[in-house]
């Protein structure tokens, strides 16, 4: 698998695009941990080294390059250092850019692909979307990925600005006779994306000329996590050739064919374990993607810099007799058993040492014990103390799960009552609730009247909690609270008779008068920045600057939307490009601009159709050739 | 004053360095305020525009470019956009770099001045120190200024790493026949700096050859704020020609001569008002510094982009009779009076509109009323509501101060007792306590035994509070708490007889056993990173990476220091430069490395002497020529 495509006789390297693919690098994960704090950066450096050694034409990232919405100066500095070291330099760029850069990179400072910036010397162009972890957040809604775009290290693409309709125009690249159409979709709430797909509101524009290899990069749930809580593969259009699927952390980078749609899906997985689950203990990889005209191959590159991680889950029921867990000091017996297992796991971890100089050597160890009785549980924290200096995570090496005993019949064979079964189920469910927002959610569902919130909707409170815990996005909290504050003030002002004394009384009606408040919050948090004025380096922030608009005050969200929708796009008309896009700056905002969007789409219908129609137009070509694609290519050097 | 030096016959522009000087730009100040959030960026853009229009050779900043230790993605993106737009480009660089770049920029990625980076195209080199607001913080102790250095926008200098001895080597630049020695000192706690000066532990290396114009940039308290709480001008060495004094926000950019030391001090002031005090309402400026051999002039450039700000302080005692404040509805009378004043102030603010397109137009208004009776105070917040849309800060437009009435004699002429006077004074003092850390400090000083902290020293708690409030540096809080946690654990482990039950009892001895705990915390927070390995882009973080060192655990600070001091500097010997610096990587850390530092200094004593001796060696030259310097130069175009 490591042999180079270019070595085979039939395939001219000048016609072969080589792309280093990686995803979910989570820079800054656990950065304050004195042992593990550097792991994410070491792995990213290895990825960049593989790109350099393989002399790739580009790097393609699948989102979550950063672990939190507002990375620390420490994380940013390390990231900038790595990118500046590996991505800048003198190598010639062999990719010809065919599509409209001004359109592909509309939010960037220069509106150009980075290697055409005359003030910077790019050796390897990086293309990336953002994930849920590096989604826009905070004041100004700037994704950390935006910083890399502004600095010229990364070509950040796949942005959407309209929550009701998404139109994806590909980046078109050529190297010799190979042509690539690269579609990106930045992370979006799965449920919202499913609704857009159901309503055929996701548009993918196909290139005018034929012969493009079509890649889509996205960052969504792939595993089914409840209905509408993941993106079904089959909802993607058939004309695609390869999907690079970010977000899922287990490495399934070897392309898997979708049986119905006949495209391939490659899921790179993460480069650092952000949880100690079984999926994260699989060998981590990046991949070398080679594309030659309509053929492709993906060579997985196992990462040698990853901290060894051994995971084991043991059901104590299976060793119940062997360990004689029915008698004596059960806790001590289980602890002795765990000691044995962990010693064996530490031994196995040694086999994962690669000799890569920067590989961190202390292993991650996770032993999950499924208990049959609560008496089997020992003090895992104290247990861990013994492993300081031998294991990277001594404090959470052992976790216990209590196996619920739900019996439909009791010992005598009598059926148990349903209420008892439900109680057992609830008990089981509660054990699973470990996420902060679930606890908050349950609290308000179960709390009595007196404990309910007066202003905030409990669902908004739950969302606030999730944003803070998952993405450390404190600004989201500020925004939510500010939103309710404004709404409550507006509400109070609308109640003529309210006096200072009767505020509490008046507020009692607040919830009832605003049943869809939480939906408004969701929309506010999802809302994207407007397409900015082009000539001004502070352009994304035009609205902030506009004293008179802001000074009107009250209902912050509503005014912002109206202002954005009614403000004409500045300086766009003069920038050339396709004629019908003059009004697009304004239409990127929600609401009032619906009409103009429809107009644009009808004007562009020759190129631009909904997924459903795209799929039907291309399906004949696809079924005939798709299956052969990967195999042909592979056979060259097997 | 605006005529260009180069127009005069005697002065050749090829021998004249032009430097744009600014300070305390506080990017991101109040960034969430929908009205004022963009002010700091607009002012910075104007500074950069002046640099571009005046075709300066460099920009020199005096610290506090950022307002907080961990700027948001919004702030960083705007800052990067501005720097990339104005600082990159094709203009030729006319400054020749004479000193050892590897030494001047030892912490930077390339260890080079940015305009010699082959991968970037610099048009205007920026040189900057950091201030207290953009001091190092958080995991890895990375100053936000470091990010600008890594990205190549700014030449970040003036770092010190050793808390016990500071040695400043200048950046040496030449343009034609003008030679500049640029000394920088990043912000340091004033008291610590005063101690270093008292102990003659601040060394400034003079260039080997004569004829340099000597500038020092620093960021300290200049105004006397208690003994040891500011840097006395007179403690700086006489050989300096000009001090650029950052940190103080009132603009005193016109150079002021120090009567004893005969050097000049120019205090640019801030470019944005971060408090509504009188000093911030003075016209804000940056300056165009021209240096021709031994001559210089500073042309203030009034900033046109600054939001109008009118400040007024009125003692109601002076209008007591006019307003008849002894009778009737006093509150209403004062409110009416305030309305009049504020209308007049809004009128005066209009005169501050400059016509600069991006200047924010809503004015900042601050009316401070000194009350004689508490009854004169009205509801300033409700009062402010009327000014929404007319004023940028309606909610804090009016503030009240209660003038304390301390009478030494009562109405009958009898002397009052001392206790009553003291009470009055305390009352007055308490009114002044508005800072969070002072409240914390007072709480613990006044709290009884039961309310005292068990582990943390109250002074550390106060410091923690200050770091969080002033610089939003949450990581400092984490660090302090972690430090005490480690110390307490170490203490407990040293108490042989401690059981789980007796922990509380044992901890009662913790404070007494560690009287100097807070000093250790201060040292920990002040400690700087070690001089890093050069070839590795992740180099600043070598220690984090070192599993085995970290895994030893316990007493985090002590082990870190020892490790740094005993670890040999890597890869330094082979990099050329002055012979005696081989061991310096290690000696930059505190403690055990003292001997090697002394050795270095004795070897370099020809160049390098303490301030006292430098001053005496140069004083003869200085007294003869200094006074004439600025005047000669100015007279050319007056």
Contacts between the chains, C-beta under 8 A, distances in Angstrom:
chain1	res1	chain2	res2	distance
A	31	B	139	5.0
A	31	B	140	7.6
A	32	B	139	5.0
A	32	B	475	7.6
A	32	B	478	6.8
A	34	B	544	6.5
A	34	B	550	4.2
A	34	B	556	7.4
A	35	B	547	6.0
A	35	B	550	5.2
A	35	B	551	6.4
A	37	B	139	6.8
A	37	B	541	7.8
A	37	B	544	4.8
A	38	B	538	6.9
A	38	B	541	5.5
A	38	B	544	4.6
A	38	B	545	4.6
A	41	B	538	5.6
A	41	B	541	7.2
A	42	B	538	7.2
A	42	B	545	7.2
A	45	B	537	7.1
A	45	B	538	6.5
A	69	B	73	7.5
A	70	B	70	7.5
A	70	B	72	5.9
A	70	B	73	5.7
A	71	B	73	7.8
A	72	B	70	5.9
A	72	B	138	5.0
A	72	B	139	5.7
A	72	B	140	7.6
A	72	B	142	7.6
A	72	B	475	7.3
A	73	B	69	7.5
A	73	B	70	5.7
A	73	B	71	7.8
A	73	B	137	7.4
A	73	B	138	6.0
A	73	B	140	7.6
A	73	B	142	4.1
A	73	B	143	6.9
A	73	B	144	5.4
A	73	B	146	6.8
A	73	B	147	6.1
A	74	B	138	5.8
A	74	B	139	4.4
A	74	B	140	3.4
A	74	B	141	7.8
A	74	B	142	4.8
A	74	B	541	8.0
A	75	B	139	8.0
A	76	B	76	7.3
A	76	B	142	7.8
A	76	B	147	5.6
A	77	B	140	7.3
A	77	B	142	4.6
A	77	B	146	5.5
A	77	B	147	5.6
A	77	B	150	5.4
A	77	B	540	7.5
A	78	B	140	7.7
A	78	B	537	7.8
A	78	B	538	6.0
A	78	B	540	7.9
A	78	B	541	6.6
A	80	B	147	6.5
A	80	B	150	4.5
A	80	B	151	5.6
A	81	B	109	5.4
A	81	B	150	5.5
A	81	B	537	4.1
A	81	B	538	6.8
A	82	B	537	5.3
A	82	B	538	7.1
A	84	B	109	6.2
A	84	B	119	7.7
A	84	B	150	6.7
A	84	B	151	7.2
A	84	B	152	7.4
A	84	B	537	7.4
A	85	B	109	7.2
A	85	B	537	4.1
A	86	B	537	7.9
A	88	B	119	4.0
A	88	B	120	7.8
A	89	B	119	6.4
A	90	B	118	7.7
A	109	B	81	5.4
A	109	B	84	6.2
A	109	B	85	7.2
A	118	B	90	7.7
A	118	B	121	6.8
A	119	B	84	7.7
A	119	B	88	4.1
A	119	B	89	6.4
A	119	B	120	6.6
A	119	B	121	3.9
A	120	B	88	7.9
A	120	B	119	6.6
A	120	B	120	6.0
A	120	B	121	7.2
A	121	B	118	6.8
A	121	B	119	3.9
A	121	B	120	7.2
A	137	B	73	7.4
A	138	B	72	5.0
A	138	B	73	6.0
A	138	B	74	5.8
A	139	B	31	5.0
A	139	B	32	5.0
A	139	B	37	6.9
A	139	B	72	5.7
A	139	B	74	4.4
A	139	B	75	7.9
A	140	B	31	7.5
A	140	B	72	7.6
A	140	B	73	7.6
A	140	B	74	3.3
A	140	B	77	7.3
A	140	B	78	7.6
A	141	B	74	7.7
A	142	B	72	7.6
A	142	B	73	4.1
A	142	B	74	4.8
A	142	B	76	7.8
A	142	B	77	4.7
A	143	B	73	6.9
A	144	B	73	5.4
A	146	B	73	6.8
A	146	B	77	5.5
A	147	B	73	6.1
A	147	B	76	5.6
A	147	B	77	5.6
A	147	B	80	6.5
A	150	B	77	5.4
A	150	B	80	4.5
A	150	B	81	5.5
A	150	B	84	6.7
A	151	B	80	5.6
A	151	B	84	7.2
A	151	B	151	5.4
A	152	B	84	7.4
A	358	B	545	6.9
A	360	B	545	7.1
A	360	B	547	5.6
A	361	B	547	5.5
A	361	B	548	7.9
A	362	B	547	4.7
A	362	B	551	6.2
A	388	B	551	6.4
A	388	B	553	5.7
A	389	B	548	7.8
A	389	B	551	4.1
A	389	B	552	6.7
A	389	B	553	7.5
A	390	B	551	7.9
A	392	B	547	7.4
A	475	B	32	7.6
A	475	B	72	7.3
A	478	B	32	6.8
A	537	B	45	7.1
A	537	B	78	7.8
A	537	B	81	4.1
A	537	B	82	5.2
A	537	B	84	7.5
A	537	B	85	4.1
A	537	B	86	7.9
A	538	B	38	7.0
A	538	B	41	5.6
A	538	B	42	7.2
A	538	B	45	6.5
A	538	B	78	6.0
A	538	B	81	6.8
A	538	B	82	7.1
A	540	B	77	7.4
A	540	B	78	7.8
A	541	B	37	7.8
A	541	B	38	5.5
A	541	B	41	7.2
A	541	B	74	8.0
A	541	B	78	6.6
A	544	B	34	6.5
A	544	B	37	4.8
A	544	B	38	4.5
A	545	B	38	4.7
A	545	B	42	7.1
A	545	B	358	6.8
A	545	B	360	7.1
A	547	B	35	6.0
A	547	B	360	5.6
A	547	B	361	5.6
A	547	B	362	4.6
A	547	B	392	7.4
A	548	B	361	7.9
A	548	B	389	7.6
A	550	B	34	4.3
A	550	B	35	5.2
A	551	B	35	6.3
A	551	B	362	6.2
A	551	B	388	6.4
A	551	B	389	4.1
A	551	B	390	8.0
A	552	B	389	6.7
A	553	B	388	5.5
A	553	B	389	7.4
A	556	B	34	7.3
